[in-house]
Amino acid sequence: MNPFLTVIPVQNQSLKRASLEVLSRTVELANEKGTTADVLLLGAQPETFSQLVASHGADRVFLVGNSLLNQHLNTPLLKAILMAIDSIHPSLVSFASNESTKDILGALSAALGSPALPDVASFWIEGDKVCVKRPVMAAKILANVKALFPNSGQKKPVLVSVRSGSYEVVERAGRGEKNVLEFAFDEGTLRQTLREVVKATAGTVDLAEAEVIVAAGRGVKDDEGKRLISELASLFNAGIGASRALTESGAYDPSVQIGQTGKVVSPQLYFAVGISGAIQHVAGMSNSKVIVAINKDPDAPIFEVADYGLVGDLYQILPALIQEIKAIKG
């Protein structure tokens, strides 16, 4: 079987945890099938992370360096990946399912004539097929989907993008053999211009990387509620998220919205404070390892996905919870 390839764009000299998660799973499957586990690193200086991916099982590390790949520009990124696939001839190409991947996966599939299995919760191999479970209908159900591996000589790998938090990051020694792929792109041919990348407020924790997230819902009604959310988050160095209702009301910035139309997160610990648990919100946080729900409605849907539930007024529960955590910590 041809190699399995994990594509990891390195943007702004950072590599996301989700990329190591999908790499860990792809390496596991490559080992099962007795094939090579390759990594494609793309960025301004991708070699910076070659040792890191080697320590997570990469047998061969292909490096494509270009300053244009340091930003979110679809055209050069797509061209670089197509060039690498033509050189490596993988049978499976895996990605972390993030904004960048979602932008280019369809175009990549069309250019290669390859099947694409996007935003999956799990993937495995049965015979000559790649099998996945995909959350659909706002993660209300899981769909089982299969795609055939390419025939010998075909350059039509199966493309899979994997949701954050679907797998654990596993360290295992790989050969880490470095291969530099030459890539040139005429910047004058670009038909899109990147004017600005809007980031979260300075000093806040990146929700995609946060180990702990405290999320506020409609039950957080005023500045006192927001203060309690911030105080709880500070005890864990946690990221602060919000439901759609609070971002639309202006209480929180839209960049911290969690849910089907916001960010998909997978922290180790997720506090859902005053969040009812509509399916649109649950679609964005159901991969959290431990979910703690605080809501005064005992029938709130959030308790169906929570590991621990506290029924009561958050304005009474949070002060007591904060005091107890402070006592334990110090």
VOKEMAR-189486 format. One record per residue (C-alpha): residue in one letter; y, x, z. Coordinates in nm, 3 decimals, padded with zeros to 5 digits. Last residue first. Layout:
# residues N
NODE type      yy      xx      zz
NODE    A       Y       X       Z
...
# end
This chain:
# residues 330
NODE type      yy      xx      zz
NODE    G  02.716 -00.403  04.805
NODE    K  02.527 -00.550  04.518
NODE    I  02.340 -00.815  04.715
NODE    A  02.658 -00.931  04.893
NODE    K  02.849 -00.943  04.564
NODE    I  02.570 -01.150  04.410
NODE    E  02.585 -01.393  04.703
NODE    Q  02.962 -01.433  04.680
NODE    I  02.944 -01.490  04.303
NODE    L  02.674 -01.755  04.346
NODE    A  02.872 -01.935  04.617
NODE    P  03.190 -01.930  04.408
NODE    L  02.991 -02.039  04.099
NODE    I  02.815 -02.336  04.256
NODE    Q  03.117 -02.532  04.384
NODE    Y  03.333 -02.519  04.072
NODE    L  03.013 -02.538  03.865
NODE    D  02.949 -02.887  04.003
NODE    G  02.578 -02.940  04.051
NODE    V  02.229 -02.893  03.913
NODE    L  02.120 -02.530  03.905
NODE    G  01.851 -02.448  03.651
NODE    Y  01.632 -02.143  03.605
NODE    D  01.422 -02.057  03.299
NODE    A  01.643 -02.277  03.083
NODE    V  01.527 -02.427  02.753
NODE    E  01.479 -02.788  02.869
NODE    F  01.757 -02.749  03.126
NODE    I  02.009 -02.719  02.842
NODE    P  01.925 -03.075  02.737
NODE    A  02.136 -03.214  03.026
NODE    D  01.936 -03.467  03.229
NODE    P  02.037 -03.329  03.569
NODE    D  02.404 -03.358  03.469
NODE    K  02.612 -03.133  03.698
NODE    N  02.532 -02.825  03.490
NODE    I  02.446 -02.462  03.560
NODE    A  02.179 -02.310  03.335
NODE    V  02.019 -01.967  03.380
NODE    I  01.839 -01.835  03.074
NODE    V  01.614 -01.529  03.085
NODE    K  01.503 -01.337  02.773
NODE    S  01.766 -01.483  02.541
NODE    N  01.611 -01.584  02.206
NODE    S  01.738 -01.943  02.250
NODE    M  02.099 -01.828  02.231
NODE    G  02.246 -01.930  01.894
NODE    A  02.021 -02.223  01.806
NODE    V  02.079 -02.355  02.161
NODE    H  02.442 -02.418  02.071
NODE    Q  02.368 -02.634  01.766
NODE    I  02.085 -02.807  01.954
NODE    A  02.330 -02.937  02.214
NODE    G  02.272 -02.772  02.551
NODE    S  02.514 -02.946  02.785
NODE    I  02.706 -02.628  02.866
NODE    G  02.889 -02.623  03.201
NODE    V  02.783 -02.264  03.258
NODE    A  02.502 -02.126  03.043
NODE    F  02.430 -01.786  03.200
NODE    Y  02.220 -01.564  02.971
NODE    L  02.019 -01.264  03.090
NODE    Q  01.833 -01.009  02.875
NODE    P  02.070 -01.084  02.590
NODE    S  01.972 -01.235  02.254
NODE    V  02.278 -01.359  02.067
NODE    V  02.344 -01.559  01.749
NODE    K  02.718 -01.585  01.695
NODE    G  02.901 -01.892  01.573
NODE    T  02.816 -02.188  01.348
NODE    Q  02.464 -02.230  01.487
NODE    G  02.571 -02.126  01.833
NODE    I  02.788 -01.890  02.034
NODE    Q  03.166 -01.883  01.993
NODE    V  03.316 -01.553  02.109
NODE    S  03.515 -01.478  01.790
NODE    P  03.668 -01.829  01.803
NODE    D  03.889 -01.714  02.097
NODE    Y  03.854 -01.919  02.413
NODE    A  04.048 -02.213  02.559
NODE    G  04.184 -02.297  02.213
NODE    S  04.029 -02.646  02.204
NODE    E  03.812 -02.542  01.910
NODE    T  03.684 -02.241  02.104
NODE    L  03.601 -02.458  02.405
NODE    A  03.413 -02.727  02.212
NODE    R  03.223 -02.466  02.009
NODE    S  03.060 -02.325  02.319
NODE    A  03.181 -02.005  02.478
NODE    G  03.088 -01.642  02.527
NODE    I  03.182 -01.373  02.777
NODE    G  03.000 -01.040  02.762
NODE    A  02.867 -00.903  03.087
NODE    N  02.961 -00.600  03.295
NODE    F  02.725 -00.769  03.543
NODE    L  02.971 -00.841  03.827
NODE    S  03.255 -00.871  03.575
NODE    A  03.085 -01.168  03.408
NODE    L  03.085 -01.367  03.732
NODE    E  03.455 -01.295  03.781
NODE    S  03.539 -01.388  03.423
NODE    I  03.356 -01.721  03.444
NODE    L  03.524 -01.795  03.778
NODE    R  03.865 -01.722  03.627
NODE    K  03.787 -01.946  03.331
NODE    G  03.708 -02.231  03.570
NODE    E  04.031 -02.171  03.758
NODE    D  04.221 -02.168  03.430
NODE    D  04.094 -02.517  03.343
NODE    K  03.806 -02.740  03.231
NODE    V  03.492 -02.531  03.231
NODE    G  03.249 -02.824  03.199
NODE    R  03.296 -02.814  02.820
NODE    G  03.099 -02.491  02.804
NODE    A  03.137 -02.132  02.918
NODE    A  02.888 -01.856  02.838
NODE    V  02.815 -01.561  03.066
NODE    I  02.626 -01.297  02.870
NODE    V  02.411 -01.011  02.999
NODE    E  02.256 -00.721  02.804
NODE    A  02.544 -00.737  02.555
NODE    E  02.489 -00.581  02.211
NODE    A  02.563 -00.879  01.985
NODE    L  02.815 -01.010  02.238
NODE    D  03.026 -00.694  02.213
NODE    V  03.183 -00.653  02.557
NODE    T  03.558 -00.700  02.580
NODE    G  03.797 -00.408  02.616
NODE    A  03.997 -00.484  02.306
NODE    T  03.978 -00.848  02.202
NODE    A  03.705 -00.909  01.947
NODE    K  03.750 -00.757  01.605
NODE    V  03.920 -00.874  01.288
NODE    V  03.842 -00.632  01.006
NODE    E  04.144 -00.607  00.779
NODE    R  04.244 -00.577  00.416
NODE    L  03.912 -00.515  00.248
NODE    T  03.973 -00.537 -00.123
NODE    Q  03.738 -00.699 -00.372
NODE    R  03.704 -00.631 -00.745
NODE    L  03.590 -00.274 -00.696
NODE    T  03.568 -00.083 -01.025
NODE    G  03.830  00.173 -00.922
NODE    E  03.611  00.280 -00.632
NODE    D  03.369  00.433 -00.880
NODE    F  03.047  00.472 -00.685
NODE    A  02.825  00.775 -00.652
NODE    F  02.504  00.808 -00.454
NODE    E  02.277  01.108 -00.414
NODE    L  01.976  01.033 -00.196
NODE    V  01.919  01.279  00.089
NODE    N  01.566  01.291  00.228
NODE    K  01.491  01.376  00.590
NODE    E  01.137  01.377  00.732
NODE    G  01.152  01.196  01.067
NODE    R  00.784  01.255  01.143
NODE    G  00.778  00.959  01.381
NODE    A  00.755  00.961  01.759
NODE    R  00.742  00.624  01.929
NODE    E  01.018  00.439  02.113
NODE    V  00.983  00.061  02.111
NODE    V  01.275 -00.183  02.091
NODE    E  01.145 -00.529  02.175
NODE    Y  01.119 -00.798  01.910
NODE    S  01.286 -01.129  01.818
NODE    G  01.606 -01.044  02.004
NODE    S  01.826 -01.035  01.694
NODE    R  01.688 -01.241  01.409
NODE    V  01.491 -01.066  01.137
NODE    S  01.568 -01.030  00.767
NODE    V  01.272 -00.998  00.530
NODE    L  01.264 -00.891  00.165
NODE    V  00.928 -00.873 -00.014
NODE    P  00.931 -00.587 -00.262
NODE    K  00.965 -00.649 -00.637
NODE    K  00.934 -00.313 -00.808
NODE    Q  00.597 -00.383 -00.966
NODE    G  00.355 -00.097 -01.030
NODE    S  00.070 -00.247 -00.828
NODE    N  00.131 -00.617 -00.769
NODE    P  00.409 -00.717 -00.534
NODE    F  00.325 -00.858 -00.188
NODE    L  00.298 -01.235 -00.184
NODE    A  00.532 -01.445  00.030
NODE    K  00.445 -01.683  00.315
NODE    V  00.648 -01.934  00.517
NODE    N  00.572 -02.113  00.845
NODE    A  00.870 -02.328  00.949
NODE    L  00.981 -02.344  01.311
NODE    I  01.151 -02.659  01.442
NODE    K  01.476 -02.749  01.618
NODE    A  01.622 -02.411  01.531
NODE    A  01.930 -02.578  01.378
NODE    M  01.705 -02.763  01.131
NODE    V  01.513 -02.442  01.060
NODE    P  01.386 -02.149  01.267
NODE    R  01.171 -01.930  01.041
NODE    K  00.818 -01.811  01.123
NODE    V  00.697 -01.545  00.884
NODE    C  00.396 -01.435  00.680
NODE    V  00.390 -01.143  00.437
NODE    K  00.092 -01.187  00.210
NODE    D -00.173 -00.965  00.051
NODE    G -00.410 -00.983  00.348
NODE    E -00.224 -01.145  00.635
NODE    I  00.086 -00.955  00.741
NODE    W  00.331 -01.033  01.021
NODE    F  00.679 -01.171  01.077
NODE    S  00.869 -01.328  01.365
NODE    A  01.193 -01.520  01.430
NODE    V  01.305 -01.506  01.067
NODE    D  01.664 -01.504  00.940
NODE    P  01.582 -01.472  00.571
NODE    L  01.253 -01.452  00.380
NODE    A  01.348 -01.325  00.033
NODE    P  01.107 -01.315 -00.261
NODE    S  01.196 -01.046 -00.516
NODE    G  01.340 -01.072 -00.867
NODE    L  01.511 -00.743 -00.788
NODE    A  01.869 -00.845 -00.873
NODE    A  01.816 -01.200 -00.748
NODE    S  01.671 -01.087 -00.415
NODE    L  01.952 -00.836 -00.365
NODE    A  02.213 -01.100 -00.444
NODE    G  02.055 -01.336 -00.189
NODE    L  02.032 -01.065  00.076
NODE    I  02.391 -00.942  00.032
NODE    D  02.614 -01.152  00.256
NODE    K  02.343 -01.246  00.505
NODE    T  02.270 -00.877  00.558
NODE    S  02.631 -00.797  00.644
NODE    E  02.665 -01.092  00.881
NODE    N  02.350 -01.000  01.073
NODE    S  01.977 -01.052  01.030
NODE    A  01.839 -00.704  01.095
NODE    F  01.675 -00.587  00.774
NODE    S  01.324 -00.536  00.639
NODE    V  01.201 -00.420  00.299
NODE    L  00.832 -00.454  00.217
NODE    S  00.640 -00.313 -00.082
NODE    P  00.862 -00.005 -00.101
NODE    H  00.925  00.182 -00.428
NODE    I  01.130  00.469 -00.274
NODE    S  01.355  00.559 -00.569
NODE    D  01.419  00.211 -00.710
NODE    I  01.459  00.085 -00.353
NODE    A  01.723  00.352 -00.290
NODE    M  01.925  00.262 -00.599
NODE    L  01.909 -00.108 -00.513
NODE    I  02.027 -00.031 -00.158
NODE    A  02.320  00.178 -00.284
NODE    K  02.427 -00.084 -00.538
NODE    L  02.423 -00.359 -00.276
NODE    L  02.629 -00.153 -00.033
NODE    P  02.876 -00.056 -00.307
NODE    T  02.930 -00.422 -00.401
NODE    N  02.919 -00.583 -00.055
NODE    L  03.204 -00.399  00.114
NODE    H  03.187 -00.419  00.493
NODE    Q  03.314 -00.074  00.573
NODE    N  03.152  00.265  00.634
NODE    L  02.968  00.234  00.303
NODE    L  03.285  00.321  00.110
NODE    S  03.290  00.662  00.282
NODE    N  02.962  00.754  00.115
NODE    G  02.635  00.888  00.252
NODE    V  02.291  00.766  00.156
NODE    L  02.023  00.916  00.380
NODE    F  01.652  00.842  00.350
NODE    V  01.454  00.894  00.669
NODE    R  01.079  00.938  00.631
NODE    D  00.819  00.880  00.902
NODE    A  01.042  00.656  01.113
NODE    G  00.879  00.575  01.448
NODE    H  01.158  00.505  01.695
NODE    S  01.231  00.872  01.768
NODE    A  01.280  00.920  01.393
NODE    V  01.540  00.641  01.403
NODE    L  01.739  00.833  01.665
NODE    Q  01.698  01.168  01.490
NODE    S  01.847  01.030  01.168
NODE    F  02.142  00.869  01.346
NODE    T  02.412  01.129  01.274
NODE    E  02.265  01.172  00.925
NODE    P  02.436  00.847  00.827
NODE    Q  02.782  01.004  00.797
NODE    A  02.994  00.760  00.591
NODE    G  02.718  00.501  00.596
NODE    L  02.371  00.407  00.479
NODE    L  02.045  00.487  00.660
NODE    L  01.728  00.388  00.475
NODE    V  01.425  00.406  00.701
NODE    D  01.062  00.459  00.601
NODE    A  00.735  00.366  00.770
NODE    T  00.450  00.501  00.558
NODE    T  00.126  00.311  00.513
NODE    G -00.192  00.270  00.713
NODE    K -00.170 -00.108  00.727
NODE    E -00.156 -00.131  01.107
NODE    N  00.078  00.168  01.122
NODE    A  00.311  00.002  00.873
NODE    L  00.305 -00.318  01.082
NODE    E  00.407 -00.132  01.399
NODE    V  00.674  00.062  01.210
NODE    T  00.817 -00.268  01.084
NODE    R  00.827 -00.409  01.437
NODE    S  01.010 -00.108  01.580
NODE    L  01.249 -00.102  01.284
NODE    V  01.332 -00.469  01.341
NODE    E  01.424 -00.400  01.703
NODE    L  01.606 -00.076  01.618
NODE    S  01.831 -00.268  01.378
NODE    A  01.894 -00.536  01.641
NODE    R  02.017 -00.268  01.881
NODE    K  02.309 -00.194  01.648
NODE    L  02.394  00.148  01.506
NODE    S  02.752  00.268  01.533
NODE    Q  02.958  00.516  01.334
NODE    N  03.206  00.256  01.208
NODE    Q  02.925  00.100  01.005
NODE    V  02.577  00.245  00.985
NODE    P  02.374  00.024  00.749
NODE    I  02.006  00.016  00.845
NODE    V  01.747 -00.079  00.582
NODE    T  01.387 -00.072  00.705
NODE    L  01.131  00.027  00.441
NODE    F  00.756 -00.028  00.436
NODE    P  00.585  00.220  00.206
NODE    N  00.351  00.123 -00.079
NODE    M  00.000  00.000  00.000
# end
